């Protein structure tokens, strides 16, 4: 995919998100701007792990 195709696909996807998801996405993008590309992959993996284990983490927090 070219950069233009990627940006176009991102725009199409963003256009379909509900408002509350847009706010979360904007916050995530702002956070990602602060990290070099290598760190972005680590942040993404950590967020994915947290999302996959959210119920377990909530039970542990109680």
Secondary structure, DSSP 8 states (H G I E B T S, - for coil): --HHHHHHHHHHHHHTS-HHHHHHHHHHHHHHTTS-HHHHHHHHHHHHHHHHTHHHHHHHH-
